[in-house]
Amino acid sequence: FGQTVENLFYVSFLIKEGSCGIELDDNGLPSLLIPNARTDEEGRGQDVSKHQAILSLDYGTWQDLIKAFDITEPMIPHREEERGTQMGARGWYA
């Protein structure tokens, strides 16, 4: 669940920068649209209609979506866990 929330956060920035978008598929469900490759400057500079939305996703809804769409594997691979740093004697920033 946590990785899904993190991925949604990162994808939201890709959408904001114009690197991808959202379109409705044949079933009326949202899916990612990957446009032709372009630089960040090109993506920002284009006269693109911008909209904002707020998404709410709780653990129960996440589980329901996994069952409803028969999701067995993630589309975005799980990132490697970083090794935790030990807190120094003077705190985290020591």
C-alpha positions as CSV (number, residue, x, y, z in Angstrom):
1,F,0.0,0.0,0.0
2,G,2.8,2.4,0.9
3,Q,4.6,1.8,-2.3
4,T,1.4,2.5,-4.3
5,V,0.9,5.9,-2.5
6,E,4.5,6.8,-3.2
7,N,4.2,5.8,-6.9
8,L,1.0,8.0,-7.2
9,F,2.9,10.9,-5.6
10,Y,5.8,10.5,-8.2
11,V,3.4,10.1,-11.1
12,S,1.6,13.3,-10.1
13,F,4.8,15.2,-10.7
14,L,5.3,13.5,-14.1
15,I,1.8,14.7,-15.0
16,K,2.4,18.2,-13.7
17,E,5.6,18.5,-15.8
18,G,3.9,17.2,-18.9
19,S,5.9,14.0,-19.1
20,C,2.6,12.0,-19.0
21,G,-1.1,12.5,-18.8
22,I,-4.3,10.8,-17.9
23,E,-6.9,9.7,-20.4
24,L,-10.0,7.5,-20.1
25,D,-9.8,4.0,-21.7
26,D,-12.5,2.2,-23.5
27,N,-14.2,1.3,-20.2
28,G,-14.2,4.9,-19.0
29,L,-11.3,4.2,-16.5
30,P,-8.4,6.5,-16.1
31,S,-5.1,5.3,-17.6
32,L,-1.7,6.9,-18.1
33,L,-1.0,8.5,-21.5
34,I,2.7,8.7,-22.4
35,P,3.2,11.4,-25.1
36,N,6.1,11.5,-27.5
37,A,9.5,12.0,-25.9
38,R,10.3,15.7,-25.2
39,T,12.6,17.6,-22.9
40,D,11.3,19.0,-19.5
41,E,11.5,22.5,-21.0
42,E,9.3,21.5,-24.0
43,G,6.8,19.9,-21.6
44,R,6.6,23.1,-19.4
45,G,6.6,25.4,-22.4
46,Q,3.7,24.0,-24.3
47,D,0.3,25.6,-23.9
48,V,-1.3,22.7,-22.1
49,S,-4.6,22.8,-20.2
50,K,-3.9,22.3,-16.6
51,H,-6.3,20.8,-14.1
52,Q,-5.9,19.7,-10.5
53,A,-7.6,16.9,-8.7
54,I,-7.4,15.4,-5.2
55,L,-7.2,11.7,-4.8
56,S,-8.2,9.8,-1.7
57,L,-7.0,6.2,-1.3
58,D,-7.3,4.3,1.9
59,Y,-6.1,0.7,2.6
60,G,-9.6,-0.8,2.2
61,T,-10.2,0.9,-1.2
62,W,-6.7,-0.2,-2.3
63,Q,-7.5,-3.8,-1.4
64,D,-10.9,-3.6,-3.2
65,L,-9.1,-2.3,-6.4
66,I,-6.6,-5.2,-6.3
67,K,-9.5,-7.7,-6.1
68,A,-11.7,-5.9,-8.7
69,F,-8.9,-5.7,-11.3
70,D,-7.3,-9.0,-10.4
71,I,-4.0,-7.4,-9.8
72,T,-1.3,-10.0,-9.1
73,E,1.9,-8.1,-9.9
74,P,2.8,-4.4,-9.8
75,M,3.2,-2.4,-13.0
76,I,5.9,-0.3,-11.4
77,P,8.6,-2.5,-9.8
78,H,9.0,-2.2,-6.0
79,R,12.0,0.0,-5.3
80,E,14.9,-1.4,-3.4
81,E,14.8,-0.6,0.3
82,E,17.5,1.8,1.4
83,R,19.6,0.8,4.3
84,G,18.5,2.7,7.4
85,T,21.0,5.1,8.9
86,Q,21.7,4.9,12.6
87,M,21.0,7.9,14.7
88,G,24.2,9.4,16.1
89,A,24.8,10.2,19.7
90,R,23.8,13.8,19.1
91,G,20.7,13.0,17.0
92,W,19.8,12.4,13.4
93,Y,21.8,15.3,12.0
94,A,25.0,14.7,13.9
